[in-house]
Amino acid sequence: MFGLYITHPQVKIDPHVPVPRWGLSEVGTARACKAAERGWVRQLRRIISSDETKAIETAEILAAAAGLTVEIVHDMHENDRSATGFLPPPEFEKAADWFFAYPEASFKGWERAIDAQHRVVAAVADILASHNPALPIAFVGHGGVGTLLKCHLEGRPIQRHGDQPAGGGNLYCFSLADRRPSCDWTPIEEWQGWM
């Protein structure tokens, strides 16, 4: 059976609000609602979310369509970037490039990529250790740690190559039997389901 890693779609960027408390924008909400109409959502038996607002909002939209309750897991949060606070998009992209290029170093006090990867991999592994592999499950979180998890599942070094397209709201699927990805990043409202 399948597991999904789903990233939240577009958010309301507000430099005066801590990034973990940003919510979905109108576009992001509309995309999550469109995804919730897909047949694969009703196949899910568990939805796990990070504790950041944008991920919870995404997970709640999907959970409502699937008739599920969202399970919150703190250690699935995005890499901690609080040391720099809000960075305008061009600066953030440069910082993210650096974050992935030097995984064992910290960008101006950010959580190191290697540490964020260990954290998210452990969180997912802990959940899957007691999860029935016959039941589809979705993890809803963030692009950075989603890419770090994907690198691990693919057995390759940390790198930004293979990161999701800008804007978020993508997913990749992996087999629960061997935990190997079976598709690359795909927009949530376009994914056709487990093959």
Secondary structure, DSSP 8 states (H G I E B T S, - for coil): -EEEEEE---B---TTS-GGG--B-HHHHHHHHHHHTSHHHHH-SEEEE-SSHHHHHHHHHHHHHHT--EEE-GGG-----TTT----HHHHHHHHHHHHHSTTS-STT---HHHHHHHHHHHHHHHHHTS-TTS-EEEEE-HHHHHHHHHHHHT----STT---TT--EEEEEETTT--B-S--EETTT-----
